[in-house]
Amino acid sequence: MRWIVSFVVYCWATAALGQSPSFATILLDVPTNTGIQQVKFKNVACGTNDSWQFDLVNNTTAETRVEWVFWLEDDEGDSIEGARQSAPLEPKSRVEVTLPFSCEVPFTTLRYHFQLAPLGMDRR
């Protein structure tokens, strides 16, 4: 809930200054926001290519492969557009992820799911 409030306050403040909030960095400071212990995403921002980006962080001491899906839903809760990606994460590392969703789509409207994937497996 705190990151939603931070995002709303940031948008209000930038709008008051006459600036666009589309290049906002959203604070997501929960212990895990992926549902995977010691794996989280943070530093959500609009990238230079006008697509959402974030850092996926592995705080474990083991190599981990993570798979994720981000999607949009219509008013009835049915998915209308989605993107699945995966990445291997070395112990105590992070990777930068770029989503195929434009920053014109508010990040808070994107739904997501993360899960562990078997090492050595790569879905394409």
C-alpha positions, 0 to 999 in steps of 0.5 A, spaced: 500 500 500 505 504 501 508 504 494 501 506 491 501 512 496 508 514 494 506 513 487 500 518 487 503 523 492 509 523 486 504 524 481 500 529 484 507 533 486 509 533 479 503 535 476 503 541 481 510 543 478 507 542 471 511 536 469 509 529 467 509 523 472 511 518 466 518 518 468 516 516 475 520 511 479 515 507 484 517 505 491 516 498 492 519 496 499 516 490 501 520 484 503 518 480 497 513 482 492 514 476 487 511 471 492 518 468 492 522 468 498 528 473 497 527 474 490 524 481 489 523 487 484 525 494 485 527 500 482 521 500 477 521 506 472 520 508 465 526 507 461 529 511 455 525 507 450 518 509 453 517 502 456 517 499 464 523 497 467 525 494 473 531 490 477 529 483 479 534 481 485 536 475 487 538 475 495 539 468 495 546 464 495 544 460 490 543 460 482 535 461 481 531 461 475 525 466 475 519 466 470 514 472 470 508 474 467 505 481 466 498 482 463 493 487 462 485 486 464 479 488 461 473 491 466 471 484 467 478 481 469 479 477 463 486 478 460 487 482 454 495 483 453 500 479 456 508 478 456 512 472 459 519 472 460 524 468 464 532 469 467 537 466 470 539 470 476 546 468 479 547 468 487 546 475 490 545 478 483 540 482 480 538 483 472 534 489 469 528 487 466 524 491 460 517 490 459 513 490 453 508 495 456 509 502 454 509 507 460 503 510 457 500 504 461 500 506 468 504 500 472 499 500 477 494 497 472 499 491 470 498 485 473 503 480 475 505 473 477 512 470 478 515 463 479 521 459 480 523 455 473 527 449 473 535 451 472 537 449 465 530 450 462 529 456 458 522 457 455 522 461 448 
